[in-house]
Amino acid sequence: MEQVRIFSAENVRQELQESMRDYIRASVGINDKGKLTVPALLQSYAKGTVEDSLLADWICRQLTPAQVSAIQDTTSSRKQRLLGFRSFTVIPFDSKFRYLFLPDRTDNR
């Protein structure tokens, strides 16, 4: 079952940050070649925030310690080969994931 989140005006920044962190934790992975797999939506967003060469580090700051450890264990053995190369692969956009914006029904009209 897909989950719908409703954001409040008072905490929208914090709630969006939490949603971004949840999305990253649920959608980032490691492929069989040891590269980080990153959704195109996340890479597109990150382009305005961080350089591609620093994307893996930025993503790791959003993950749980167990996820970071798994990524480091998988990629460390291949690190020498990946130096100078992009250490992630982009996964095409998945149209099943969407944000739904609803009108604020709490105001009195």
CORKAWO-V920899 format. One line per field, one symbol per residue. burial: 1 if it has 16 or more other C-alpha atoms within 10 Angstrom, else 0. A space follows every 10 residues. Layout:
# CORKAWO-V920899
burial: ???
This chain:
# CORKAWO-V920899
burial: 0000001000 0000100000 1001100111 0001111110 0110010000 0000110011 0110000100 1001100000 0000001111 0000000000 000000000
